[in-house]
């Protein structure tokens, strides 16, 4: 009897492992697939090229707009006196909500070099220039030139933001950052994001598009 | 007579989170006409789904008198790994080979990563006797760093409609994230109330030495619980990534605090051995309703943090008072 029980247990154990292995194999079979890399790359080249779009957008649409952007000190003065007018005149956004974006330019002195940004003192205020994490849609949306209706996929819209931020990081931030010293004067142009409902003008961060 | 009074007191203390939720809903409902609407109801449930997943794992850990501070970072890493594998796969140029991942494959890889990180937490805590606070604090930094390395500091976006279904879709008239969190809660309730492992978790939290002497393999139980907590953080990561259609490198920052808050408000004792999954679910709903109410009432985000902080403090003070009286 114990021998029979032992045999049954062994069978049960094999059955358990067998079913377990089958489930794992089924999961793996439905989880991955293999293709030739050159075929995948060839297919991808026919898709929307967010990097190329971002480059053209930066050169042809965003950069010309920066020249006409308001001075940051003048903008914040207007924001403190007539918030609605400032938002109406200078802000843009592609999405609904309270967050809106402004193109700005200005000049200031570097007062502190931080891990992720630079602290700048302009004639009227202190602000930060983003150096490490160039995130979000600020540059894409602030110009008001980005036409969201031309896109059929949300993914492409997001990818443009992502590529634009990468481009700024590589072509604007990386060449500038190693040379920056406390006391240097910097001319900047870029974008800021402000919340219309909960306006905070004491912690403004500029995402740079041009630094001199 | 005194025993009846004590029983009534205990019952009342168990009902406290429910009473708090009722009062909170009533106050917000009176102050905002948008609160008691169907769309807001689903909105709140959808928002708390992620916190419920994290908090359920956190409850199991806290019941053993531990803590897991890494859940927010693990959530971000697992979300990023899932998104990265699903969108870009793995390229092996030397072999001219592309390994693509289906939604199932990428999701499994994400959850396995979470489980692995949780296992590592448990291993460090049990093998090297590192306090859970320190071990998981270290993992918080490690996982965040790995997320930055994996994503190169940029969001991975454009994951497509199929991926978005997990975070934004509806099934039988209920949002998919709510289904996922309901399944997680059901499994966790079963585990904690109906299995040997569940009883061991309570026993270890109640008295670790006594559990050891009674023959419970404490290290094994701890490793299993941290592994579960990691896997559930990964599930939360999948939901966040799917909902945003993007894996953000800084996703989940501060989520560990919300999940600890849900656990504490739900009546689970931070010293272990006492508490329940249902209490945590209530705690998560309270946090969710509070967040939602403060937004509807147009309270500044800075004040929202202050209010939440005081609510957690109040919950702990009440818990302490109950323990003293009980």
Interface residues (C-beta under 8 A of the other chain):
Chain A: X27 X28 X30 X31 X32 X33 X34 X35 X36 X37 X38 X39 X40 X132 X133 X135 X153 X154 X155 X156 X158 X159 X161 X162 X165 X166 X197 X198
Chain B: X89 X91 X92 X93 X95 X96 X97 X98 X99 X100 X101 X102 X104 X105 X106 X108 X109 X153 X154 X155 X157 X158 X159 X160 X245 X246 X250 X298 X300 X301
